[in-house]
Amino acid sequence: MSLLIIHCTCADAESAAAIARSLVEERLAACVSILPGVRSTYRWQDRIEQAEEVLMLIKSTRARHPALVARLRELHSYELPEIIAVDVSVADPAYQTWVESQVEPD
């Protein structure tokens, strides 16, 4: 299956919404779901940090992944954004067809 769900956190809802719109407009993602209220704890530059973040669940395909990652790095405010792709092993065939049709370049 070629579908991927890419996880990416953002500092706030506004930046997540702007990134989501760009990815969908540019046909790099079929859909981006934005989930508020994520509390992250992580080590950064030898310090333990905690932050309120917003999680984006980006639905795309393996074929569009390289371009999506490149664009996400350009748009993102973080020095090192979380970009984790998870293979979808089972999906509704109609949904898969829809995702694939939405990310085909014009």
HELIX and SHEET records of a PDB file:
HELIX    1   1 ALA A   13  GLU A   25  1                                  13    
HELIX    2   2 HIS A   65  LEU A   75  1                                  11    
HELIX    3   3 PRO A   93  GLN A  102  1                                  10    
SHEET    1   A 4 CYS A  31  TRP A  44  0                                        
SHEET    2   A 4 ARG A  47  THR A  61 -1                                        
SHEET    3   A 4 LEU A   3  CYS A  10 -1                                        
SHEET    4   A 4 ILE A  84  ASP A  87 -1                                        
END                                                                             
